[in-house]
């Protein structure tokens, strides 16, 4: 305790000495004209403490606390940041000082080093070389998502039926789990086709007095099909043999109305249908002695005309969902509630059909849209992630009309209670004719111009837009107008029905089927590999687009992907393997088919510069350095021009820290090429970015010593050998020799740059950073490096007999006094430095500074004042009296300044 008291007393006495010293140094007031020099009048004299803590902009640019330098992000090399630099080749060291070149509070240390060398790099670079630009990936490439397939065999048979038989023209279509395709005709006929081979399985003939087939629907297991007709009748057929099972007369619903919609529920014994009068009915199929049925009106058209009905089905979707997800769907608690969505022109109703005698309205939602648009309802199951290990599956209802799509998520609460949440609403700038889900994240909107818009559900981004006008889509207008029964419909039905395509544009398990006047089309999402192949198939050879799309998939920006594993690692590996194959094909095509065979050499060089950066970039994106330094290196090593361009193209990627290891063979060629072409500064910057463990240290040290690349020598010795002083000693000797050659008048521009490198090395080491481009030294190495630097600067013995003491310190002080004390200020403000370098060593170092500068007559009063300012700031720190300086030395400073 007594030691601390004594120190405080000494500091107090020193403060008095400083006050008296400042008083004695004041000039008489009569010698300065306040008005002439525009000096403001003082109401009260400031205290020493207020002066020492006063904001000084010139020193703020140089002082860097540990908080601003630690964990500083490494920034990329930018040539534009060096355009407004001061002259680096002045004969005076201070012309390239920290003040003029570095705003440390805003920029990391690596930009300072790059600025120091930028002008030398420009001088060393050959004039015929072009800048190698790293490819940018700002634009997201989704590629071609939709694949439109004409089912040629079925289309041909439809044409034959129209031309050679009396089956009539196609009117409706339905598809069952990608197994059966049913197409109804205008002459009461239904044609059943096998989906996988497109062969005609059955021709379901009916009494032509039933009118045209206006609606079709398969049950969940594709064993039954319900057929609705334009004159109001319904029939059920057995899909296995084509026999009729039930004839349902038109007297179960309003007379003179057509069947517009007919749907099985997930229960094969229950179905719903709606007619052109806007009413909805439930059909219950019974079987005792014979097949029968019961019917009940669910919703009367007098309360509002129902345009479409959509029961929630719990069918397996083996192609889209995993086995676990399908099991969750089949066992879903909502299954027992028989959910059905109905839509009129203005409202959506969500009903629960627990039984025929117990119907519950769960929700009513308002719809808006123009008079010419019909409402659309579509269900889709989505996976909701509750935690990392638990997922649940909930249905989502898309309610669409006009220019608006609204999405509702339905969750089971308890018993017959559900929670309905609006999760999204998407507005577009066109009227929507139809809506189809492709998967849980992607859907298609069809507009009035028969264009298909692929939309990402989460972001609402349009991924693709294709025109389908060539498909000649069939409309159900005649059924909405009920022309077969005398047109007994409302004007609203007749007007909106002009765009009705409920029965001719349908979706089933991610596939969309479009019934045209003469052809049937299947629309589906291309899987991820097909989207890539789209750019290169049929001799397109658009490898740049294919690679960019693959990259978008790799980083998760491409949307609407199918066919990839859910596991992120497997997903990335799959895409990476594809990109490797693409790169190989791209290089083969570029070098064999696109490579100029004649003309100017500059054209050939430019071709290589176009091909190589893209190839290097994708190798790094998929972390395939073996490909970059293997196959690609071998391909471009066969030609001397290509080999040189290859080596040049590596430089920007090294400087931007895209990779820090390189194969020995490539590194040897890289060094030899840059040395032979005198690109020494570029070589030095690259070597400092590489991991020292991959360098041939003997070769590098020989070359860097030969060409005096001291930045690399400082980096290698400190990183590889943990030696922080050997190269500093060499630099100081060269500074001394250079100063002597210039007769003590200054330093050459080359030595100014090298001396500044040494100053930056001191600064980074003392604050615990890795020289020269940032990062943090390990705690043990930082402790060792700080103490080694302080010991080096405090070294007593001269290098030559009879020389001055403390030579190392003197050289730095003479080279650039201001910047040397700036870096000391940064160090003494660093908490880690104060912890690693003990108090006695810091005290001794400050005492040495005073003795060296006061005893040496070569130091000017300006330099001594810099020392005095540094010491005063350290002494004024509250609670940090870690520096003790003898009062006698301050007295010597006072006498020196008064001279």
N, C-alpha and C positions, 0 to 999 in steps of 0.2 A: 504494500500500500504506500509506503514511504517513497518508493521509486516513482510511482505515478505522481505523487505530490510534487516531488522535485522537478519532474519534467514539466509540469504545468507552470511552476514558478519560472523555469528557464524560458518557456515560451512567452510568458507574460513580460519578462524583461526584454526579450527580443522584440516584442511588439512595440515597447517603448523606444528601443533603439531605432526601429524602422520609422516610427513617427518623427523622431528627432532628425533622422537622416533625410526624410522627405522635406522637413521644414528647412533644413540647411540647403537643400538642392533647389528650393524655390527661388526664382529670379525676382529681383525687385519689381514692384508693380509699376514703377515709373519708367521701366525700360520697354514696356509693351503698351501700345495704344489699343484700348479695348474697342474703340469705334473702328479703327483701321482694320483690325483683324476680325471684326464682328463677333466679339466674345460676349456672351450674355452675362449679366450681373448675377452674382450668387447671393441668395438671402442668408444661407448658412453654409459653413464649410462642411464638406462630406467627411465621414469617418473612413479610416483605412479599410475596415470590413466592408463598407458599402462600395468602396472603389474596387476591391478585389472580387466582389460578387457582382459587379456591374456587367450587364450584357455587352459582350464585345463580338460584333459580327465577324470580324476577321479571324478571331480565334475559334468561333463556333464552327466555321467551315473546316477547321483543322482538328478540333477536339472531338473525339469519338468515344463515347462511353461504351462499356462492355455490353450494354443492352442493345445498342444499335449495330454492333458488329457480330454478335454471337448469332448463330443459326441464320445467317443471312442467305437467302436463296441465291443460287448460282444463276446468273443471267446469261442469255445467249449473246453471241458475238454479233454486233450490228455495226456495219461500216459507217452507217449514217451518223452514228453518235460521235464520230471523230472528225466531222467536217469543219467545225469551228474551233480548232485547237490553236493554242499559241505556238510560236516558233520554238521547236524543241532543240535547236542547234545553236542557241546563244552561247557565247563564250563564258557566261557566268552561271554557276550552278543554280542560283535562285531562279533563273528564267524557266527552269523546268521543275519548279517546286510543287509541293502538294497544293499550295494555295491556288495556283493558276490552273492546275490540271484536274483537281479532284474535289468534288463536293461530297465528302465522305458521309455526310448525314443522309444523302439521297441515293448514292450509287455504291455498289459493292466494289471490292478491291480489284477484281479481275478487269473491270472496265478501265480502271486507271492504267493497268499494265498494257492493255490493248491500245490505249491512246498513246502511250509512250512510244510504242513500236509501229504505229500505223503508218506514219510517214516513211519510215525506213522500209516497211513492207511494200509500199507503193513504188519506192525507188528500186527495190530489188526485183519486183515482179516483171516478167517479160511482157513486152507490149502486145504480142499477138495472142495472148491468152484471154479467154472470155470468162466472166464470172460464172461459177457453177451454182445454180439456184436449186435449193431443196424443194421438191414438189410440195404443194400445199393440198390439204384435204378439207377445205372449208365447205365445199358443196356436197351435200348428202346425195348419194346415188342409190335409188331404190331399184333401178332396173325395170324390166318388163315383168309385171306380176301376173297378168291374166293370160291364160292359154285357152284359146277358143278352138274347139275341136268340132268339126262337122262329122256327125255320125253318118257316114256315107252309106252304109248298108241299109240302115233304117230309112234314110232319106230316099234312097232309090226305090224301096218297097212302097213308101208312101206315094211316090210319083206313079208307080205302076197301078196302085189301088185306085188312084184318081183317074187314070187314063183308061184302064182296061176293065175295071169292075164298077159296081154301083155303090161303092162304099162312101163316096162323097169326100169332101175336103176335111182336113184336120181342124179340130176346134178346141180340144183340151188335152192336157197331159198330166200324168202323175208318175212318180218314181218311188219304188220301195227299196230302201236300204241298198241301193246300187245293185239290185238283183233283177227286178222286173221294171219295164217301162210300159205304161198304158197310154194309148193315144185314142181319144174319142173323135168321131167324125160327125159330119153334118147329116148322115143317113142312119143314125142310131147304132153305129157299129163301134166296138172297142177292139183295138189291135193290141195284143200283148206280146212284147218282145223280151228276149233275154238280153240283159244289159251287157254282159261280158263279151258275147259273140254276135250280138245284134241280129239274132235269128228270130223269125216270127214263131211264137209258141202257140197262141190261140187267137182265133177271130171270134169275138163275142157278138153274135148277131142278135138283134132285137127287132120288135115290131116297129116298122118305120113310122107308125102313127105316134110313137113316143116323142118324135122330134129329134133334133140334134142333141148330141151328148154335151151337156153344159157344165158338168162337174164330175171329177173322179177322185177316189181316194182308196189307197191300200191300207189294210190293217198292219199292226206292228210286225207280224211274222210273215207277211206277204202271202198269206193263204186265202184271203178274201179281198174282194174289191167292190166298193159301192159305186154305182153309176147313177148320176142324176141327169134328168132330161129336160129339154126346153119346155115341154108341156106338163111338167110338174110331177112326173112319175120317178120312182127310185127302184133300182134292182140291185141284188147282191149276187155275185158270181164266185164260184170256186176257182181259184187261180191254177190249181193243179190239173184240172181236167176241162175247165171252161164251161162247166154246167151252171145253170141258173139255180140259185138256192132260195131266193125270196123275191117276190114281186110286191112292191109297196105302192099302193094306189095313191092318186093325187088328192083323195078326199081327206088325207090326214093334215092337210095344211090349206091355206087360203086358195080358193079356186082361181083358175086362169092366171097362175103365177109360175114362173120358171124356177128351177132349182139353181141357185147361184153358187152356193158353197155346201160341201158335204165333207165331214171330217169324222174319222174314228177317234175315240179317246184312247188312252193307253189300255183301257179295258176293251177287249174285242167284242164284248156284248153290248157296248154303249157307243152311240154316235150322235152327232149333231148335224143339222142342216139349216140353211136359211133360204128364203125364196125372194122373188123380186118384189114382194109386198113389204119386205123389210122385217118379217117375223123370223124367229128362231125357234126350232123344235128339237126335242130330245127323243132319240129312238132307242128303245131297249129291246134287244133281241132275246127271244125266249125259245126254248125247245123242250117240248114234252112229248106229245105223240107226233107232232109235226113242227116244222120251223115256223115260228110266229114272231110277232113284234108288238110293241106298245109305243104309243106316241103321246107327247105332251108338249104344249106350247111353253117355251121358256121365256120368250120376250116378244111382246106384240109390236108389230110395226106401227100401230097407232100411237105408241109412246115415242116414236122416233125410229126411222128406218135403219136397220142394221145392214151395214155394207159388207162386213167381213167377220168371220169367227175364227178363233185360233185356240184350240185346247192345248194344255201343256202336256207334252208326251215325255215319257221316261224311257226312251229307247236307248239301247246300247249304240255307241258311236265308236266302233272298234278302230276305224282309220284315223280318228281325230284325237281320241282320249286314251289314257292308259287304262289298264285293267282295274286298278284301284279306283280310279275316278268313275269308271262305268259302274262298278259295284255300288259306289256311293249314290249314283243317280238312281239305280234300280231300287235301292233301299231308302230313298229320300222320304222324310216324314210328310211332305206335301202330297205324296202320291195318293194317299187315302182321301184327299179332299177334292179330287177331280176339278182342278182349276181350269177355267175357261175365260178367255178375253173376248169381248164383243166391242165393236166400234160402229157408232153411227157417224153422221157427218160432223157432229159437234162434241161427242163424248166418247170416252172409253170406259167400259165397265169390266171389273174383275170379279168373277163369280166363283163360288165354291159349290160344286154339285155333289154333296155327300150322298144324296139319294134323290129320287124324283120328287119326293114330298118335302124335301128340306134343301132349299136353295138359299144361299147367303150372298149378299152383295158385299164384297170386301173393300172395294175402292171405286170411286168415280173420278175421272180426270177429264178436263176440258181439252178439246182439240180445236185448232184454228187452221184455216186454209182457204184457198179460193174455191169458187163453185165448180171449177172444172177438175178438181183433184179429189181422189178417193182416199179414205183412211187405210193405213196398212198396219198390221200387227204381226210381229215375229218374235218367237221365243228363242233363247239361247242360254245354255248353262255356262257359268263362269266359275273359275276356281278362286276362292277368297283365302288368302294366306292369313291365318290367325297368329301363328308363331312360326319359328324355324322348322318345327317338326309337325305342326298340325295345319291341315288345309280343310276347308269345307267347300261344298259345291252348292251354289244357289242359282236359281233361274233369274234371268233378266228379260224383261219385256221391252221391246222397241215399239213405241207408238209413233207413227209417222203420218204427217199430212202436210200438204203445201210445201213450204220451205223449211220445215222444222222436224227434227228427230228428238224424241224424248225417251230416256232410258230409265226404267224402274227395276230395282232389285227387290225380290220377294224373299223374306226370311221367315221361317216357321218359328213361332213363339211357344205356344202350348195349345194342345187340343186343336180347335179350329180357328185359333188366332194367328194372324200373320202380321208382319211388319213390312210395309211397302215404303221404299225410299227412292226418291228421284236422285240418281247418281250423276246424270249428265244431260245436257241439252245442247244440241248442235244445230246451228242455223246455216243454211246455204243460200246462194243467190239464184237458185233455179227451182222450179216446181218439180216435185218428186213424183214419178210415175209408179215406181216399184222399189222395194227394199229387200235385200237378201243377205243373210249372214254367210260369210266364208269360214270364219272361225270366231273364237271368243274375242279376238282383238281386231278383226278386220271385217268390213261389210262393203256392199256395193249399193250405190244409189243410181237408179236409172231415171234420167230426166225426160222431158217431153220431146226432146230431139233425138231420143233413142241413143244417148251416150251413157256409157257405164263409168261411174266415178268410184274408184277404189279409195276407201276412207279408213284411216287408222282410228279406232274407237277411242283410245286414250288421249291422243294429241289432237284429234279432229283434223289431221293433215290429210290432204289429198295426195295419194301415192301414185295414181295413174288415171288417165282418162282415155277411153277408147270409144269410137263410134261403132254402133251395132246396127246401123240403118241397113246394111247389106243383108242382114238376117231376115228382113221382112217379117217382123213380129206380127202374130195374129192377135187381134183384140176381141174381147167378149162383149162388144157393144150390143149385138143383137139380143143377148140374154138379159142385159140390164134394161133394155127397152121392151123386153118380153114380146117381141114381134110375133112369136109363134102362137101366142094366146091373145092377140089383139092389142098389144101395147098398153095394157092396163097398169101403168106405173106412173110414179110422180115425175114432175118435170126435173126435179133435182137428180133423181136416178138416171133419167134419160140423158141429161147434160153431162154429168160426171162419168157416166158409163162409156162415153166415147174414148176414154183412156184406160178402160178396165182391162187388166191382163192378169188377174188373180190365177186363172187356170192355164195360162200359156207361158208364164215366166215364174218358175218355182225353184226352190232350193231343197237339197237333201244331203245332209252330212258333208257340208263344205263344197258341194257341187251344184251348179246352177244349170237348169235345162231351159232352153229357149225354143219354143215351137214356132217355126216360120211357115210361110204359106206352102213351101215345097221342101223344106229341109228342117232337120232337127240338129240343134247345136248344144254342145256341153261346154260349159265355162268353169274353169277351176283355177286355183292358184298354182302357179309353178312352184315346185319345191326349190330349195335354195340352190341346188346344183344346176337345175334347169335354167334358173335366172342368170347364172353365170355363163352357162353354155350358149344362151341366146345370143351373146355378143360375138361368139367365135364360130358358131355353126354356119353351115351353108357358105363357107368361104368369106365370112364377114371380117374375121381377123381383127376385131376391135378389142385387142388385148388390154389397152389402157383402160377402157371402160369396164372390162371384166375384172381387172385387178382392183380398180377403185370400188366396184360393187362388193367384191370379196372383203376388202378392207372395211367397208361400212358394216358388213356383217360381223367382222371380227371384233370391232369396237362397240357393237350393239346399237348402231345408229340406223341400220336398214330395218324397215318394218315389214310386217306381213310375211315373216319367215315360216316355212313349214319344212318338215323332214329332218330337223336337227335334234340332237339329243338335249334333254333337259339339263343334264350335268354340264356345268360351265367348262370344266376341264376337257371333257370329251368333245364338247361343242367347238372349243377353240382349236383343239388338235385336228379336228375334221376340216375346219376351214383353212388352217395353216397348211395341211397336206395338199389341199386343193390349190392354194396360192403358190406352193412350190412347183406343182405341175404346170400351172399357168405361166410362172416365170420362165421355166425351161422352154416352154413352147414359144413364149414371147421373144426370148433371146435368140432362139433358133430362127424364127421368122424374121426378126429384125436384122440379123447378121447375114442371112442367106438370101432374102428376097427384097428387103427394103434398103439394104446397104448400097450406096452409090458405087457404081462400077467405073465411072469415069468422071472427069471434071476437075474443078479446083480442089486442092487439099483441104481448104477451109470448109467446104461442104461436107467432106468426110468427117472432119473433126466435130462439126456441129451435129452431125448424125449421132456420133458416139456420145456427145454431151446430152443429147435428148434421151438416149436409151439408158445410159448408165445411172444417172441420179434416181430414176424411177426404180430401177432394179435394186440398187443399194438400199433405197428407202424401204421397199417392201421386205427385203431380207431382214432389216433391223426391226421392222414392225412385228414380224413373226419370230424374232429372236433366232435367226438362222445364220449366225456368223460363219458356220461351216460351209454354207452355200456361197456366201459372199467371198470368202477367202479360198474356196475350193473351185467349184465349177465355173463361177463367173470370172475369177482370176485366171483360170486356165484358158477360158475362151478369149479373153482380151489380151493375154500375154503372147498370142501367136503373131500379133502385129505390133510393131514398135509404136506407131501412132496411137493405136487403141490402148496399148499398155500405159503410155504416158497419160492419156485422158483418164484411164481407170484410177491411177494414183492421184491425179489432181482432184477427182471427184470424191475421194475419201476425206479431203481436208475439211470441207464445211461440216461434215458429220462428226469429225473429231472435235472441232472447235465448239460445236453445240452440244457436246457431251452425249451424243447418240450411242457411242460405244467407246470403251477405254482399253480394250484388249485387241491385239492384232497378231496374226500368225508371224513367226520369225522370218519366213521367206518374203512375205509381203512387206514387212517392216524394213527388211534390208533393202529391197527394191525402192521403197518409199524414201528412205534416207538418201540413198545414192542418187535418185532422180532429183530430189530437191537440192542436194549439194552441187550436182553437176550443172543445174540450171540457176544456181546462185539464189535460190529462194530460202535463204537462211533464216530470216525472221519468221516466215510461215512455218518452216520446219521446227523452229524453237517453240512456237505457240502450240503446235500439234504435239510435240514430245511432252510438253508440260501437262497436257490433258490425258495422256496415256498412263495406265497403271504401271508403276515401275517394275512390277513383277514380270511383265511381259517384255521388258526391254533387255537387249544385249548391252549390259552396262559398260563393258570394256569398249565396245565399238562407239557407244554414245559418248562416253567421257573423252575418248580420243578426238572425236569430231568436234565436240563442243569446246574443248580446250584449244583445238587448232583454230577454230573460227570465233573464239571468245564469246560463246553463247552462255553467259553467266547466269541468266535466269534459269536455264535448264540445269546447270551445275548446282546452283543453290537448291533447286527442287530435288534433284537426285540424291545429293549428299544428305539433305535433311530427311527425306522420305525413306531412302534405301539404307543409308548407313547410320542414320540418327546422329549425324554430325552437323552441328549448326555453325561451326566457326572456321573450318578449314578454308572454304571458298571465300568467306568474308576476309580472311587474312590475305588471300591472293588479291582480292579487289582493292584492299587498302594499300598494298604495296604498289599496285598499278596506279592508283590515284596519286600516291606520293611521287612516283617516277614521272607521271604526266605533268604534275604541278611543277616539278623541277625543270622539265623540258621547256615549259612555257615561262621560265624565269620568274615563277611565283606570281604570274599575272592572272591565272585562271586555269581552266580545264578544257580539253577538247570536247567537241559535241559527243563523240563516242563515249568518252569517260563520264560525261555528265549522265548519259543514259544508264551506264553501268552503275554509277554511284547511286542514282535514284533507285535502281533495282535493289541495291544493298539496303537502302533506307526502308523500302517497302518490306523487305525480308525481315528486318529488325522489328518493324511495327507488327506484322502478322504473327511472328513468333512470340512476341511479348504479350499479345492479347489472346494467344492460343489458337490462331487460325493456321490452316495449311497453306503454305506458299506454293504457287502464286494465285490460285483461282478459288480460294475459299474452302469451306468445310472446316470441321473442328478437329484439332489434335486430341488424341486420347488424353485423359487427365494425367497419367504418368509421364507421357512424352511431353506434354505441355509444361509440366513442372520441371522436367529435365532441361527442356529447351530454354525456358526463361532464365533459369539459373546459369546455364552455360553462356548465354548472351551477356548477362550482367557481369559474370566473371571475365569474359573476353574484353568487355569495355573497361573493366577495372584493372586490367593486367598492367603491372607496374613497370617491368623491365623494358628498356628500349630495344628495337630490333638491331641497332648498330651501336657499337661501342662509342660512348661519349654522347649519345643521342639523348633527347628529352624523355622524361618518364611519361608513362601512360600514352604511348604512341597511338594505340588503336583509337582511344577516345579523342585525341587531338585531331586525327585525320578527319573523323566525322564532323567534329565541331568546325574545322576550317572549311570543309567541303560545303556544308549547308547548315549553319547554326540554327536558323529559324525552324527548318523542317525537322532537324534532329530533336529539338526541344518539343516540337509538336507531337512527335511520336512518343516521346517520354511522357507527355501529358496524357496521351491516350492510355498508355500502360499504367500510369499511376492512378488513373481513374477506374481501372479495371479491378473488380473485386477478386477475381481469380489470381491476378498478378500479385495483389497485396497478400493473398493467402500463401502463394507459392514462394515468394521471395521474402525472407524474414526481415524484420524491422532493422536489425543491425546491419544487414547487407545494404538495405536501402539508404540508411543513414550514411554509411561509409561511401556509397556511390555519390550521394549529393555533396559530401565533403570533398570528394575527389574533383567533382565538377567545379566547385568553387576554387580549389587550389590551382587547378590547371588553367582556368580562364583568367584568374587574377594575376598569376605569376607570368603568364605569357603575354608579352607586350604586343604580339601580332593581333590580338583580339581588339576590336574597336569598341567604343563606348556603346554603340548600338547593339553589338553582340552581347556585351556585359549586361545591358538592360534586359535582354531576352532571358538571360540566366536569372537575373534578379526577379523578373516577373514570374518565372516558373517556380522558383523557391518560395516566393511570397504566396502564391496560390496554394502551394502544398501546406505551408504553415498556417494558412487561414482556414483550412478545412476543420469544421466543427467536429470534435470527438475523434479526430484522426491525427493526433500529434505524434506521428510516426517518424518525423524528421527532426533531428536536432543539429543545428549548425552553430559553431562557435561564434560568439559575438565579435571576436577579433577579425574573422573573415568578412563579416558584414562591414566592419569599419574600413577594411581595405577596399571593399566595393565602393563605399561612400567616397573615400579619398580619390579612387580612380575616376568616378563619374564627375567629381568637381574639377578635375584637371581641365 
